[in-house]
Amino acid sequence: MIHKAIKWIIPVTLIFAGCYTQKSGNKENVNAGAGKLVTRLQIAARSASTESAFLLFTVVNNTDKAQRFCKWETPFEPRLGKYFEIVDNQGNEATFKGAMARRVMPPPPEAYMIVPAHGSVKTTINLANNYELKAKKYTVSYTGGGVSGLNAGNLVKLNLKRL
C-alpha cells in the first residue's frame, strides 16, 4: 500500500514543481528591460479642443543595449485600456470611455516593442477618443507600471477649448 502511494506522490510532486518553475520564468520575462526605459509626455498640437487633444508619448532608452517592453497598457495599443490619469483643476478625473481588455499571460512575442540603444519609439494619441473631455484645464500623467513595466514619467498641462 505504501509502495503504491509513493508511486503516485513522486510523479505528482514533479509535475507541480515543473508547473511552478515554468510560471515563475514567464513572469520574470514580462517586463524585461522596461525598468531601464524612460517615458515622456508632450502636447502634440499648438491648440487642443474637446475633440482633438493630441499627446506625444515617447519611450527613451539611454542604455548601451536594446531594451524591450510590453506594449499592453500603453498608447502603442491606443484603443485598449485606461493608462492615463487626466485630472482637472478641481481634482475631478475625466471619465474613461474606451475599451478595456483582459489578457492571457504571459504576453506573446508580438506584444513587445524593442527600443534601440540610445534610441526612442514614439506614438501620438488623441485623448478625446478614450476620455470624456470638457473645455477645462487638465493635468495628464501616464499611470505606468502594470504589464508594460514602464515608469510613470512626467506630467503635462492641457488647456482644452470648446470647438
Buried (B, 14 or more C-beta within 10 A) or exposed (E): EEEEEEEEEEEEEEEEEEEEEEEEEEEEEBBBBBEBBBBBBEBBEEEBBBEBBBBBBBBBBEEEEEBBBBBBBBBBBBEBBBBBBBBBEEEEEBEBEBEEEEBEEBBEEEBBBEBEEEEBBBBBBBBBEBBEBEEBEBBBBBBBBBBBBBBEBEEBEBEBEEE
